């Protein structure tokens, strides 16, 4: 299962959370129309909607530390009479780091 892939259990939870946030925005704005929640012409969104001050979003991804070359990338030109260059099989490192973006 990929990092971005939602299971059937996760999808209803996402919908429920999104609806809850939408209802809270409507309640805080005193507005039933959801097409223009937040900033209107000449308005500061922080003055109108305190929900956005408390909302934190984030995403994470795993980045492998090793960037192995492909066979084609590692090719080099050599003279036919030059000795054969020994190549060793490169294994991808098991170490990885997590990059988190907010």
C-alpha positions in Angstrom: 0.0 0.0 0.0 1.4 3.4 -1.0 1.8 6.3 1.3 -1.0 8.3 -0.4 -3.4 5.5 -0.8 -6.5 5.6 1.3 -8.2 2.4 2.4 -12.0 2.0 2.4 -12.0 2.7 6.2 -10.0 5.9 5.8 -12.3 7.5 3.1 -15.4 7.9 5.3 -13.2 9.3 8.1 -11.8 11.9 5.6 -15.3 12.9 4.5 -16.5 13.2 8.0 -13.6 15.3 9.1 -13.9 17.6 6.0 -17.7 18.0 6.7 -16.9 18.8 10.3 -14.4 21.5 9.4 -16.8 23.0 6.8 -19.6 23.2 9.3 -17.3 24.9 11.8 -16.3 27.4 9.2 -20.0 28.1 8.5 -20.7 28.5 12.2 -17.8 30.7 12.9 -18.7 32.9 9.9 -22.4 32.9 10.5 -22.7 32.0 6.9 -24.6 29.2 5.1 -23.0 29.7 1.7 -19.8 27.7 1.5 -18.6 29.2 -1.8 -16.8 32.2 -0.2 -15.8 31.0 3.3 -12.9 33.1 4.7 -11.8 36.2 3.0 -14.1 38.7 1.3 -13.0 41.8 -0.6 -11.1 44.1 1.7 -11.4 41.6 4.7 -8.7 40.1 6.8 -9.3 36.4 7.1 -7.9 36.3 10.7 -10.4 38.9 11.9 -13.3 36.9 10.4 -12.3 33.3 10.9 -10.3 32.2 14.0 -10.5 28.5 12.8 -7.8 29.1 10.3 -5.4 30.3 13.1 -5.7 26.9 14.8 -5.6 24.7 11.7 -2.4 22.8 11.0 -1.8 20.7 7.9 1.1 18.5 7.0 2.4 15.8 4.7 5.3 13.4 5.0 7.3 11.3 2.6 10.2 8.9 2.9 13.3 9.7 1.0 15.9 6.9 0.3 19.4 8.0 1.1 20.9 6.1 -1.8 20.7 7.3 -5.4 22.1 4.3 -7.3 23.0 4.8 -11.0 21.3 2.7 -13.6 23.4 0.5 -15.9 23.1 3.1 -18.6 24.2 6.0 -16.3 27.3 4.1 -15.3 28.5 3.5 -18.9 31.8 5.1 -19.9 33.6 5.2 -23.2 36.9 3.3 -23.3 39.4 2.2 -25.9 39.0 -1.4 -27.1 42.4 -2.3 -25.9 41.8 -0.8 -22.4 41.3 -3.3 -19.5 37.8 -4.1 -18.4 36.5 -2.0 -15.5 35.2 -4.1 -12.7 31.8 -3.2 -11.5 30.1 -4.2 -8.2 26.5 -4.7 -7.6 25.1 -1.8 -5.6 22.3 -2.4 -3.2 19.8 0.2 -2.1 20.5 1.4 1.4 17.9 0.3 4.0 18.3 3.7 5.7 15.8 6.4 4.9 14.8 9.7 6.3 11.3 11.2 6.7 10.7 14.7 5.4 7.8 16.4 6.9 6.3 19.5 5.3 3.8 21.9 7.0 
